[in-house]
Amino acid sequence: MSSISFDVMVLAGGMSRRFGCDKCSFRINGKTMLDRLVSELDPLIVTRHKRGYKREVVEEGEYGGPLKGVKEGVKHVRGEKVFITGCDYPFLTFRVVSSMCEKNYKVVSFYDGKVQPLLSCYSVSYLRDAIRKASRLSDLVTLSDEIYYVGYYEMKMYDPLLASIQDYDSITTHTKLRFSNSLVVIK
């Protein structure tokens, strides 16, 4: 077990255009997607409006997308590393996050054929530097000269059902959740 301290940041200030409603407030079996992450990970929430969580940063000014959220949130991170995600991943587990953050790399990211900046653990010192150079969220991963990519087989060691990496980000997913008679909820 590593002695590296890490924090978790959840970006919860998006517009939820593809989802059709505030996805962070969307309920799965009576619990919001954001509440699922809060109960599992005790994260720092970065949001555009007050949501009422104990560790919350409210972005000020014009909407600037997820990169602006990371810029605001990193000012409040307490650990040496930070795992960044969104409420799109309501079944993300502490085991997945800690396993990724224990690796000794500037960036540890899940890779499924494309860069996943919202399923990644970053060295805070690297992140503070990279954020000044980044023009989009994926740059936070790709600008690094030291990246460890976690693939499906390794992820299955931490989460055998791969529930942590199920992305609930679109209206299609929302519709499937609302009208499914056989939704299997993990946890």
C-alpha positions in Angstrom: 0.0 0.0 0.0 1.3 3.4 -1.0 1.8 6.3 1.4 0.9 8.9 -1.2 -2.0 11.1 -0.3 -4.6 11.7 -2.9 -7.8 13.6 -3.2 -10.8 13.1 -5.6 -12.3 16.0 -7.6 -15.8 15.6 -9.2 -16.7 18.1 -11.9 -20.4 18.8 -11.4 -20.9 22.1 -13.2 -21.6 21.1 -16.7 -24.6 21.9 -18.8 -25.8 18.3 -19.2 -27.0 19.0 -22.8 -26.6 15.5 -24.0 -28.3 14.1 -20.9 -31.4 16.3 -21.1 -31.5 17.3 -17.4 -29.0 17.9 -14.6 -27.2 14.5 -14.6 -25.7 15.0 -11.2 -29.2 15.2 -9.7 -30.5 12.2 -11.8 -31.6 9.4 -9.5 -30.7 5.7 -9.9 -32.6 3.6 -7.5 -33.4 6.6 -5.3 -29.9 8.0 -5.0 -28.5 10.8 -7.2 -25.5 10.1 -9.4 -23.5 12.7 -7.5 -24.6 11.3 -4.1 -23.3 7.9 -5.1 -19.8 9.4 -5.7 -19.9 11.5 -2.5 -20.8 8.4 -0.4 -18.1 6.3 -2.0 -15.2 8.8 -2.4 -15.8 11.9 -0.2 -14.7 14.1 -3.1 -14.2 17.8 -3.6 -17.2 19.0 -5.7 -16.6 21.7 -8.3 -19.9 23.1 -9.4 -21.5 26.2 -11.1 -24.2 26.5 -8.4 -24.3 25.6 -4.7 -25.3 22.0 -4.2 -24.9 21.8 -0.5 -22.0 19.4 -0.1 -19.4 19.9 2.7 -16.4 20.0 0.3 -17.7 22.2 -2.5 -16.1 24.9 -4.7 -18.5 27.1 -6.7 -17.1 28.5 -9.9 -17.6 32.2 -10.5 -18.1 34.0 -13.7 -18.9 32.8 -17.2 -19.1 29.1 -17.9 -15.7 27.9 -19.1 -16.2 24.2 -19.4 -14.5 21.4 -17.5 -11.0 22.8 -17.9 -12.1 25.9 -15.9 -13.6 23.6 -13.3 -10.2 21.8 -12.9 -8.4 25.2 -12.6 -10.7 26.2 -9.8 -10.7 22.9 -8.1 -7.0 22.3 -8.0 -6.6 25.3 -5.8 -8.4 23.4 -3.1 -6.8 19.9 -3.4 -5.1 18.7 -0.3 -3.2 15.6 -1.5 -0.1 15.0 -3.6 -2.3 13.5 -6.3 -5.8 14.1 -7.4 -8.2 11.8 -9.2 -10.6 13.8 -11.5 -13.9 12.5 -12.7 -17.5 13.7 -13.4 -20.8 12.5 -12.1 -21.0 10.6 -15.4 -19.4 7.7 -13.5 -21.8 7.1 -10.6 -20.4 3.6 -9.8 -16.7 4.6 -9.6 -15.2 2.8 -6.6 -12.6 3.8 -4.0 -10.7 0.7 -5.0 -10.3 1.8 -8.6 -9.3 5.3 -7.6 -6.8 4.3 -5.0 -5.3 1.6 -7.2 -4.7 4.2 -10.0 -3.4 6.9 -7.6 -0.9 4.5 -6.0 1.0 4.2 -9.2 4.1 6.4 -9.3 3.5 8.4 -12.5 2.5 12.0 -13.3 -0.7 10.7 -15.0 -2.5 7.4 -14.6 -5.4 7.2 -17.0 -8.0 4.7 -18.1 -7.6 4.1 -21.8 -10.3 2.5 -24.0 -9.0 3.6 -27.4 -9.2 7.3 -26.5 -7.9 9.5 -23.8 -10.1 9.6 -20.7 -9.1 12.8 -18.7 -12.1 12.3 -16.3 -11.0 8.8 -15.3 -7.4 9.8 -14.4 -5.2 10.4 -11.5 -2.7 13.3 -11.7 0.3 14.4 -9.7 -0.9 17.8 -8.3 2.5 19.4 -9.1 2.2 18.2 -12.7 -1.4 19.3 -13.0 -0.8 22.8 -11.8 1.9 23.2 -14.5 -0.1 21.4 -17.3 -3.3 23.4 -16.7 -1.5 26.6 -17.7 -0.6 25.0 -21.1 -3.8 23.1 -21.7 -6.5 24.3 -24.2 -8.8 21.4 -23.7 -9.3 18.8 -21.0 -7.6 15.9 -22.9 -4.4 18.0 -22.9 -4.1 17.3 -19.2 -3.2 13.7 -20.1 -1.4 14.1 -23.4 0.9 16.9 -22.3 2.6 14.6 -19.8 5.9 12.9 -20.5 5.0 10.2 -18.0 1.7 8.4 -18.5 0.6 5.0 -17.3 -2.5 3.8 -19.2 -4.8 1.3 -17.4 -6.6 -0.9 -19.9 -9.7 -3.2 -19.6 -7.8 -6.2 -18.2 -6.1 -4.3 -15.5 -9.3 -2.4 -14.6 -11.1 -5.8 -14.2 -8.6 -6.6 -11.4 -10.0 -3.5 -9.5 -13.6 -3.8 -10.6 -14.5 -7.2 -12.1 -17.9 -5.9 -13.5 -16.3 -2.7 -14.9 -19.1 -0.7 -13.4 -16.7 2.1 -12.5 -16.0 2.9 -16.1 -19.7 2.9 -17.3 -20.2 6.4 -18.6 -23.8 7.8 -18.0 -23.4 11.0 -20.1 -26.0 11.1 -22.8 -29.7 11.3 -23.3 -29.5 7.7 -24.7 -28.2 6.5 -21.4 -30.7 8.6 -19.6 -33.6 7.1 -21.6 -32.3 3.6 -21.1 -32.1 4.2 -17.3 -35.6 5.8 -17.1 -37.4 3.1 -19.1 -35.4 -0.1 -18.2 -37.3 -2.8 -16.4 -34.2 -4.7 -15.6 -31.7 -2.1 -14.5 -29.0 -3.8 -12.5 -27.7 -1.5 -9.9 -24.3 -2.4 -8.4 -23.9 -1.6 -4.7 
